[in-house]
Every structure is written in C-alpha cells, then in structure tokens.
Amino acid sequence: MAFIIAVDGPAASGKGTVASRLAALYGYPMLDTGLLYRAVGVRLLEAGGDLDDATAAEAAARGLDLAELEKAQVRTRAAGEAASRVAVHPGVRAALFDLQRGFTLREPGSVIDGRDIGTVIAPEAPAKLFVTARPEVRADRRWKQLLGQGETVAYDEILADIRKRDERDGGRASAPMTQAPDAVLLDTSEMTIQQAFDAARRIVETARARSGDLPG
Ligand code: C5P
C-alpha cells in the first residue's frame, strides 16, 4: 500500500514547510491542496462570480486547469480568503476529491497537505500529522511572508484574517478542519523550522515502523 503522509493544520502553522521537507527527504511527490481551493477562488473572482454562489463555485472547481495553480495570484492574501469561502461548498469539495484521492494512491508514497486529508481524503493514511501554532505566531509568520511578496498589510489585519479563517474552516458543515483521532499533534509555536521538521520526521518514522515499512 502507498505510504501516504497526511499533513493537516491551520493557515501558517508550518504545515507546508514540514510537508515539502518530508517530500524531499523521502523523494515523494507533494500536493498542497490549499492551492486547489485558492485557484478555484481566483478563477471565480476573475470571472466576476460570487464566492457565496455554490453552483458557480462548483462550476469553477470542475473547470479548473492545474496550470492555474502556478499563477502568482493564488499565493496572495485575497486568494486565501477567497479559498476559504469557496471551500465551504460541498460541491466544490466533491469536484476536487478525485484529483486529491488519485494523488494519494501513487506508489511508493506521497505527501499531501490541507485541512481534511487525514479525515476525508485519505483516512487510511499510515502517517498523519496535525500541525498547529498559536494564532499570534501564525499571524507573524504570514505577515512576514506577505511583506516578502511585496504586499503591504498591517499585522493586526493578518491576525484578524487568521482568526476568521480558523473559525470558518473549523466551523463549516462540510469536511471541517479537525484533527483526526489518529493524527499526531505537532505544535510549532516555539520551534524553528529545523526543530519542526525533526519532530515531524520522528512522527513519520514511528508510523513507518508501525506499518512494517522500511525507512527509505
Ligand atoms: O492552506 P491554505 O491557506 O492555502 O488554504 C486556503 C484555504 O483553502 C483554507 O483556509 C481552507 O478554507 C481551504 N482548504 C480546505 N481544504 C483543504 C485545503 C485548503 O478547505 N484540504
């Protein structure tokens, strides 16, 4: 069976960094599923659509071209906000399901990060992490990242964004962000990137040993 490493958690928790380092370590392909929702949001906004219109959002998701994930716009603050609004629609989630599910079936393994990977997309994943950090720490990281991308924005606004996004992602009816019962919690609030990666690697190695697979 494919060795799926599912990495879930809230915005700017460090999950993307941890996921890409794990992918490099094991030589596995990686999918950042947040980009899919971001690209759907951007697509809908560019077409002049309404993010709260479930039918239009689902159509945008069904017509998604993977080349759209490469656009710089999908990494903006506005795209993150749009993503979390289109992500509440069950039709959008259903439209993106097969692509994500197919990715997890790749041999010998894969790393996939998002909000519902361990709960909905790959509940059978042998290695599951739920990466988090305090909202203030996450806001500081996201703020610095956006400044680096040339976006001028106040820290307080980012903190408000993060809190609103946590609430929306955790409170929605369809596939809410939640830690799977068998996921290991990794709080990176007081960790450097290297420490977070080392901790994540230990979690994955334990899961590998348990699943009877040899370390790669
Ligand atoms: O991870 P990122 O911040 O790029 O995700 C953007 C938004 O996409 C999240 O706030 C969430 O609403 C949505 N998302 C989701 N399920 C995923 C990945 C992202 O609902 N698996």
py3Dmol code that shows the C-alpha trace and the ligand (Angstrom):
import py3Dmol

protein = """\
ATOM      1  CA  MET A   1       0.000   0.000   0.000  1.00  0.00           C
ATOM      2  CA  ALA A   2       1.162   3.517  -0.796  1.00  0.00           C
ATOM      3  CA  PHE A   3       2.774   5.236   2.178  1.00  0.00           C
ATOM      4  CA  ILE A   4       0.630   8.365   2.470  1.00  0.00           C
ATOM      5  CA  ILE A   5       1.845  11.180   4.703  1.00  0.00           C
ATOM      6  CA  ALA A   6      -1.154  13.383   5.521  1.00  0.00           C
ATOM      7  CA  VAL A   7      -0.337  16.816   6.925  1.00  0.00           C
ATOM      8  CA  ASP A   8      -3.267  18.908   8.129  1.00  0.00           C
ATOM      9  CA  GLY A   9      -3.492  22.117  10.108  1.00  0.00           C
ATOM     10  CA  PRO A  10      -4.494  25.771  10.060  1.00  0.00           C
ATOM     11  CA  ALA A  11      -3.036  28.581   7.943  1.00  0.00           C
ATOM     12  CA  ALA A  12       0.631  29.441   8.540  1.00  0.00           C
ATOM     13  CA  SER A  13       1.112  26.649  11.076  1.00  0.00           C
ATOM     14  CA  GLY A  14       4.242  25.458   9.277  1.00  0.00           C
ATOM     15  CA  LYS A  15       2.491  22.501   7.649  1.00  0.00           C
ATOM     16  CA  GLY A  16       3.545  23.465   4.113  1.00  0.00           C
ATOM     17  CA  THR A  17       7.206  23.745   5.088  1.00  0.00           C
ATOM     18  CA  VAL A  18       7.121  20.486   7.029  1.00  0.00           C
ATOM     19  CA  ALA A  19       5.314  18.745   4.147  1.00  0.00           C
ATOM     20  CA  SER A  20       7.748  19.891   1.482  1.00  0.00           C
ATOM     21  CA  ARG A  21      10.763  18.894   3.583  1.00  0.00           C
ATOM     22  CA  LEU A  22       9.287  15.452   4.219  1.00  0.00           C
ATOM     23  CA  ALA A  23       8.622  15.077   0.487  1.00  0.00           C
ATOM     24  CA  ALA A  24      12.244  15.958  -0.288  1.00  0.00           C
ATOM     25  CA  LEU A  25      13.526  13.555   2.400  1.00  0.00           C
ATOM     26  CA  TYR A  26      11.595  10.559   1.094  1.00  0.00           C
ATOM     27  CA  GLY A  27      11.626  11.524  -2.584  1.00  0.00           C
ATOM     28  CA  TYR A  28       7.822  11.550  -2.687  1.00  0.00           C
ATOM     29  CA  PRO A  29       5.636  13.875  -4.763  1.00  0.00           C
ATOM     30  CA  MET A  30       3.797  16.511  -2.762  1.00  0.00           C
ATOM     31  CA  LEU A  31       0.400  18.143  -3.216  1.00  0.00           C
ATOM     32  CA  ASP A  32      -0.528  21.390  -1.445  1.00  0.00           C
ATOM     33  CA  THR A  33      -4.328  21.121  -1.575  1.00  0.00           C
ATOM     34  CA  GLY A  34      -4.791  24.705  -0.357  1.00  0.00           C
ATOM     35  CA  LEU A  35      -3.618  25.757  -3.831  1.00  0.00           C
ATOM     36  CA  LEU A  36      -6.601  23.959  -5.386  1.00  0.00           C
ATOM     37  CA  TYR A  37      -9.103  25.939  -3.310  1.00  0.00           C
ATOM     38  CA  ARG A  38      -7.127  29.136  -3.872  1.00  0.00           C
ATOM     39  CA  ALA A  39      -7.151  28.571  -7.645  1.00  0.00           C
ATOM     40  CA  VAL A  40     -10.923  27.973  -7.580  1.00  0.00           C
ATOM     41  CA  GLY A  41     -11.424  31.219  -5.663  1.00  0.00           C
ATOM     42  CA  VAL A  42      -9.207  33.184  -8.061  1.00  0.00           C
ATOM     43  CA  ARG A  43     -10.952  31.637 -11.083  1.00  0.00           C
ATOM     44  CA  LEU A  44     -14.353  32.634  -9.764  1.00  0.00           C
ATOM     45  CA  LEU A  45     -13.272  36.181  -8.878  1.00  0.00           C
ATOM     46  CA  GLU A  46     -11.684  36.662 -12.311  1.00  0.00           C
ATOM     47  CA  ALA A  47     -14.947  35.582 -13.952  1.00  0.00           C
ATOM     48  CA  GLY A  48     -16.798  38.170 -11.844  1.00  0.00           C
ATOM     49  CA  GLY A  49     -18.589  35.433  -9.881  1.00  0.00           C
ATOM     50  CA  ASP A  50     -19.877  35.429  -6.324  1.00  0.00           C
ATOM     51  CA  LEU A  51     -17.842  33.364  -3.839  1.00  0.00           C
ATOM     52  CA  ASP A  52     -21.010  32.500  -1.921  1.00  0.00           C
ATOM     53  CA  ASP A  53     -22.753  31.120  -5.030  1.00  0.00           C
ATOM     54  CA  ALA A  54     -22.411  27.348  -4.588  1.00  0.00           C
ATOM     55  CA  THR A  55     -23.338  26.495  -8.195  1.00  0.00           C
ATOM     56  CA  ALA A  56     -20.883  28.966  -9.739  1.00  0.00           C
ATOM     57  CA  ALA A  57     -18.154  27.863  -7.328  1.00  0.00           C
ATOM     58  CA  GLU A  58     -18.670  24.208  -8.177  1.00  0.00           C
ATOM     59  CA  ALA A  59     -18.528  25.014 -11.912  1.00  0.00           C
ATOM     60  CA  ALA A  60     -15.241  26.878 -11.330  1.00  0.00           C
ATOM     61  CA  ALA A  61     -13.857  23.841  -9.478  1.00  0.00           C
ATOM     62  CA  ARG A  62     -14.958  21.410 -12.213  1.00  0.00           C
ATOM     63  CA  GLY A  63     -13.308  23.542 -14.903  1.00  0.00           C
ATOM     64  CA  LEU A  64     -10.038  24.003 -13.011  1.00  0.00           C
ATOM     65  CA  ASP A  65      -6.889  23.667 -15.082  1.00  0.00           C
ATOM     66  CA  LEU A  66      -3.886  22.581 -12.986  1.00  0.00           C
ATOM     67  CA  ALA A  67      -1.733  25.200 -14.746  1.00  0.00           C
ATOM     68  CA  GLU A  68      -3.752  27.765 -12.751  1.00  0.00           C
ATOM     69  CA  LEU A  69      -2.037  26.558  -9.566  1.00  0.00           C
ATOM     70  CA  GLU A  70       1.195  28.120 -10.828  1.00  0.00           C
ATOM     71  CA  LYS A  71      -0.184  31.664 -11.049  1.00  0.00           C
ATOM     72  CA  ALA A  72       1.285  34.188  -8.595  1.00  0.00           C
ATOM     73  CA  GLN A  73      -2.241  35.391  -7.725  1.00  0.00           C
ATOM     74  CA  VAL A  74      -3.084  32.138  -5.941  1.00  0.00           C
ATOM     75  CA  ARG A  75      -0.496  32.971  -3.250  1.00  0.00           C
ATOM     76  CA  THR A  76      -1.980  36.339  -2.293  1.00  0.00           C
ATOM     77  CA  ARG A  77      -3.916  37.207   0.847  1.00  0.00           C
ATOM     78  CA  ALA A  78      -7.077  37.771  -1.219  1.00  0.00           C
ATOM     79  CA  ALA A  79      -6.769  34.283  -2.713  1.00  0.00           C
ATOM     80  CA  GLY A  80      -6.514  32.739   0.774  1.00  0.00           C
ATOM     81  CA  GLU A  81      -9.692  34.476   1.829  1.00  0.00           C
ATOM     82  CA  ALA A  82     -11.478  33.506  -1.405  1.00  0.00           C
ATOM     83  CA  ALA A  83     -10.302  29.898  -0.969  1.00  0.00           C
ATOM     84  CA  SER A  84     -11.829  29.564   2.454  1.00  0.00           C
ATOM     85  CA  ARG A  85     -15.120  30.945   1.170  1.00  0.00           C
ATOM     86  CA  VAL A  86     -15.415  28.570  -1.796  1.00  0.00           C
ATOM     87  CA  ALA A  87     -14.190  25.681   0.395  1.00  0.00           C
ATOM     88  CA  VAL A  88     -17.439  25.692   2.395  1.00  0.00           C
ATOM     89  CA  HIS A  89     -19.443  24.477  -0.627  1.00  0.00           C
ATOM     90  CA  PRO A  90     -19.817  20.655  -0.659  1.00  0.00           C
ATOM     91  CA  GLY A  91     -19.974  20.711  -4.491  1.00  0.00           C
ATOM     92  CA  VAL A  92     -16.547  22.354  -4.662  1.00  0.00           C
ATOM     93  CA  ARG A  93     -15.075  19.777  -2.272  1.00  0.00           C
ATOM     94  CA  ALA A  94     -16.652  16.936  -4.260  1.00  0.00           C
ATOM     95  CA  ALA A  95     -15.274  18.340  -7.533  1.00  0.00           C
ATOM     96  CA  LEU A  96     -11.736  18.356  -6.114  1.00  0.00           C
ATOM     97  CA  PHE A  97     -11.983  14.971  -4.387  1.00  0.00           C
ATOM     98  CA  ASP A  98     -10.917  12.576  -7.187  1.00  0.00           C
ATOM     99  CA  LEU A  99      -7.832  14.574  -8.051  1.00  0.00           C
ATOM    100  CA  GLN A 100      -6.660  14.538  -4.422  1.00  0.00           C
ATOM    101  CA  ARG A 101      -7.637  10.913  -3.852  1.00  0.00           C
ATOM    102  CA  GLY A 102      -5.836   9.848  -7.033  1.00  0.00           C
ATOM    103  CA  PHE A 103      -2.709  11.627  -5.878  1.00  0.00           C
ATOM    104  CA  THR A 104      -2.635   9.698  -2.592  1.00  0.00           C
ATOM    105  CA  LEU A 105      -2.722   6.364  -4.433  1.00  0.00           C
ATOM    106  CA  ARG A 106       0.668   6.977  -6.040  1.00  0.00           C
ATOM    107  CA  GLU A 107       3.342   4.402  -5.221  1.00  0.00           C
ATOM    108  CA  PRO A 108       5.560   4.224  -3.286  1.00  0.00           C
ATOM    109  CA  GLY A 109       4.093   7.162  -1.365  1.00  0.00           C
ATOM    110  CA  SER A 110       3.157  10.813  -1.292  1.00  0.00           C
ATOM    111  CA  VAL A 111       2.895  13.832   0.959  1.00  0.00           C
ATOM    112  CA  ILE A 112      -0.350  15.774   0.869  1.00  0.00           C
ATOM    113  CA  ASP A 113      -1.230  18.790   2.976  1.00  0.00           C
ATOM    114  CA  GLY A 114      -4.502  20.532   3.693  1.00  0.00           C
ATOM    115  CA  ARG A 115      -7.321  20.632   6.214  1.00  0.00           C
ATOM    116  CA  ASP A 116      -9.224  17.361   5.696  1.00  0.00           C
ATOM    117  CA  ILE A 117      -6.603  14.953   4.388  1.00  0.00           C
ATOM    118  CA  GLY A 118      -6.455  12.695   7.434  1.00  0.00           C
ATOM    119  CA  THR A 119     -10.209  12.801   7.928  1.00  0.00           C
ATOM    120  CA  VAL A 120     -11.763  12.756   4.420  1.00  0.00           C
ATOM    121  CA  ILE A 121      -9.267  12.436   1.562  1.00  0.00           C
ATOM    122  CA  ALA A 122      -7.046   9.677   2.963  1.00  0.00           C
ATOM    123  CA  PRO A 123      -8.445   8.425   6.278  1.00  0.00           C
ATOM    124  CA  GLU A 124      -6.346   5.270   5.872  1.00  0.00           C
ATOM    125  CA  ALA A 125      -3.031   7.216   5.703  1.00  0.00           C
ATOM    126  CA  PRO A 126      -0.474   5.432   7.899  1.00  0.00           C
ATOM    127  CA  ALA A 127       1.230   8.720   8.846  1.00  0.00           C
ATOM    128  CA  LYS A 128      -0.916  11.655   9.940  1.00  0.00           C
ATOM    129  CA  LEU A 129       0.225  14.937  11.412  1.00  0.00           C
ATOM    130  CA  PHE A 130      -1.845  17.837  12.629  1.00  0.00           C
ATOM    131  CA  VAL A 131       0.473  20.839  12.630  1.00  0.00           C
ATOM    132  CA  THR A 132      -0.556  23.917  14.558  1.00  0.00           C
ATOM    133  CA  ALA A 133       0.765  27.019  16.342  1.00  0.00           C
ATOM    134  CA  ARG A 134      -0.719  29.872  18.368  1.00  0.00           C
ATOM    135  CA  PRO A 135      -2.681  32.374  16.219  1.00  0.00           C
ATOM    136  CA  GLU A 136      -0.257  35.238  17.082  1.00  0.00           C
ATOM    137  CA  VAL A 137       2.728  33.175  15.938  1.00  0.00           C
ATOM    138  CA  ARG A 138       0.971  32.158  12.728  1.00  0.00           C
ATOM    139  CA  ALA A 139      -0.058  35.748  12.022  1.00  0.00           C
ATOM    140  CA  ASP A 140       3.542  36.904  12.465  1.00  0.00           C
ATOM    141  CA  ARG A 141       4.800  34.256  10.017  1.00  0.00           C
ATOM    142  CA  ARG A 142       2.128  35.038   7.416  1.00  0.00           C
ATOM    143  CA  TRP A 143       2.689  38.792   7.782  1.00  0.00           C
ATOM    144  CA  LYS A 144       6.431  38.428   7.125  1.00  0.00           C
ATOM    145  CA  GLN A 145       5.763  36.128   4.175  1.00  0.00           C
ATOM    146  CA  LEU A 146       3.324  38.622   2.601  1.00  0.00           C
ATOM    147  CA  LEU A 147       5.742  41.519   3.156  1.00  0.00           C
ATOM    148  CA  GLY A 148       8.385  39.440   1.389  1.00  0.00           C
ATOM    149  CA  GLN A 149       5.970  39.045  -1.545  1.00  0.00           C
ATOM    150  CA  GLY A 150       5.563  42.828  -1.654  1.00  0.00           C
ATOM    151  CA  GLU A 151       2.089  43.042  -0.061  1.00  0.00           C
ATOM    152  CA  THR A 152       1.800  45.946   2.402  1.00  0.00           C
ATOM    153  CA  VAL A 153      -0.513  44.965   5.185  1.00  0.00           C
ATOM    154  CA  ALA A 154      -0.759  45.504   8.972  1.00  0.00           C
ATOM    155  CA  TYR A 155      -0.002  42.655  11.377  1.00  0.00           C
ATOM    156  CA  ASP A 156      -3.343  43.176  13.176  1.00  0.00           C
ATOM    157  CA  GLU A 157      -5.248  42.674   9.942  1.00  0.00           C
ATOM    158  CA  ILE A 158      -3.439  39.404   9.339  1.00  0.00           C
ATOM    159  CA  LEU A 159      -4.181  38.228  12.873  1.00  0.00           C
ATOM    160  CA  ALA A 160      -7.867  39.039  12.297  1.00  0.00           C
ATOM    161  CA  ASP A 161      -7.738  37.118   8.966  1.00  0.00           C
ATOM    162  CA  ILE A 162      -6.198  34.104  10.675  1.00  0.00           C
ATOM    163  CA  ARG A 163      -8.816  34.040  13.434  1.00  0.00           C
ATOM    164  CA  LYS A 164     -11.668  34.433  10.940  1.00  0.00           C
ATOM    165  CA  ARG A 165     -10.233  31.686   8.729  1.00  0.00           C
ATOM    166  CA  ASP A 166      -9.820  29.293  11.698  1.00  0.00           C
ATOM    167  CA  GLU A 167     -13.421  29.881  12.610  1.00  0.00           C
ATOM    168  CA  ARG A 168     -14.733  29.391   9.080  1.00  0.00           C
ATOM    169  CA  ASP A 169     -12.554  26.327   8.327  1.00  0.00           C
ATOM    170  CA  GLY A 170     -13.282  24.676  11.665  1.00  0.00           C
ATOM    171  CA  GLY A 171     -16.954  25.590  11.787  1.00  0.00           C
ATOM    172  CA  ARG A 172     -18.153  24.628   8.301  1.00  0.00           C
ATOM    173  CA  ALA A 173     -20.507  21.675   7.925  1.00  0.00           C
ATOM    174  CA  SER A 174     -18.641  20.020   5.037  1.00  0.00           C
ATOM    175  CA  ALA A 175     -15.265  18.476   5.953  1.00  0.00           C
ATOM    176  CA  PRO A 176     -14.403  20.943   8.736  1.00  0.00           C
ATOM    177  CA  MET A 177     -10.762  21.314   9.722  1.00  0.00           C
ATOM    178  CA  THR A 178     -10.248  18.961  12.637  1.00  0.00           C
ATOM    179  CA  GLN A 179      -7.513  16.740  13.983  1.00  0.00           C
ATOM    180  CA  ALA A 180      -8.120  13.097  13.016  1.00  0.00           C
ATOM    181  CA  PRO A 181      -8.275  10.866  16.111  1.00  0.00           C
ATOM    182  CA  ASP A 182      -5.142   9.026  14.954  1.00  0.00           C
ATOM    183  CA  ALA A 183      -3.162  12.134  13.894  1.00  0.00           C
ATOM    184  CA  VAL A 184      -0.175  13.248  15.952  1.00  0.00           C
ATOM    185  CA  LEU A 185      -0.341  16.867  17.109  1.00  0.00           C
ATOM    186  CA  LEU A 186       2.714  18.999  16.365  1.00  0.00           C
ATOM    187  CA  ASP A 187       2.636  22.485  17.894  1.00  0.00           C
ATOM    188  CA  THR A 188       5.360  24.546  16.202  1.00  0.00           C
ATOM    189  CA  SER A 189       4.783  27.773  18.219  1.00  0.00           C
ATOM    190  CA  GLU A 190       8.156  27.589  19.948  1.00  0.00           C
ATOM    191  CA  MET A 191      10.028  25.725  17.218  1.00  0.00           C
ATOM    192  CA  THR A 192      12.432  26.718  14.488  1.00  0.00           C
ATOM    193  CA  ILE A 193      11.804  25.260  11.035  1.00  0.00           C
ATOM    194  CA  GLN A 194      14.535  22.694  11.658  1.00  0.00           C
ATOM    195  CA  GLN A 195      13.047  21.643  15.007  1.00  0.00           C
ATOM    196  CA  ALA A 196       9.579  21.301  13.469  1.00  0.00           C
ATOM    197  CA  PHE A 197      10.977  19.199  10.634  1.00  0.00           C
ATOM    198  CA  ASP A 198      12.954  16.958  13.033  1.00  0.00           C
ATOM    199  CA  ALA A 199       9.833  16.408  15.135  1.00  0.00           C
ATOM    200  CA  ALA A 200       7.761  15.646  12.019  1.00  0.00           C
ATOM    201  CA  ARG A 201      10.365  13.183  10.775  1.00  0.00           C
ATOM    202  CA  ARG A 202      10.286  11.312  14.089  1.00  0.00           C
ATOM    203  CA  ILE A 203       6.490  11.069  13.874  1.00  0.00           C
ATOM    204  CA  VAL A 204       6.691   9.698  10.325  1.00  0.00           C
ATOM    205  CA  GLU A 205       9.471   7.232  11.195  1.00  0.00           C
ATOM    206  CA  THR A 206       7.377   5.874  14.074  1.00  0.00           C
ATOM    207  CA  ALA A 207       4.432   5.456  11.698  1.00  0.00           C
ATOM    208  CA  ARG A 208       6.673   3.751   9.143  1.00  0.00           C
ATOM    209  CA  ALA A 209       7.995   1.283  11.689  1.00  0.00           C
ATOM    210  CA  ARG A 210       4.434   0.572  12.806  1.00  0.00           C
ATOM    211  CA  SER A 211       3.245  -0.004   9.253  1.00  0.00           C
ATOM    212  CA  GLY A 212       6.055  -2.512   8.730  1.00  0.00           C
ATOM    213  CA  ASP A 213       7.707  -0.451   6.002  1.00  0.00           C
ATOM    214  CA  LEU A 214      11.457   0.019   5.979  1.00  0.00           C
ATOM    215  CA  PRO A 215      12.801   3.556   6.414  1.00  0.00           C
ATOM    216  CA  GLY A 216      13.608   4.914   2.974  1.00  0.00           C
TER     217      GLY A 216
END
"""
ligand_1 = """\
21
C5P
O -3.575 26.116 3.123
P -4.094 27.391 2.512
O -4.031 28.563 3.420
O -3.506 27.670 1.190
O -5.657 27.079 2.243
C -6.538 28.065 1.819
C -7.962 27.702 2.241
O -8.397 26.576 1.464
C -8.134 27.240 3.680
O -8.354 28.325 4.577
C -9.357 26.332 3.607
O -10.549 27.059 3.672
C -9.255 25.748 2.224
N -8.764 24.371 2.240
C -9.669 23.371 2.545
N -9.277 22.069 2.492
C -8.020 21.748 2.181
C -7.066 22.755 1.911
C -7.474 24.079 1.955
O -10.827 23.639 2.846
N -7.681 20.456 2.117
"""
view = py3Dmol.view(width=600, height=400)
view.addModel(protein, "pdb")
view.setStyle({"model": 0}, {"cartoon": {"style": "trace"}})
view.addModel(ligand_1, "xyz")
view.setStyle({"model": 1}, {"stick": {}})
view.zoomTo()
view.show()
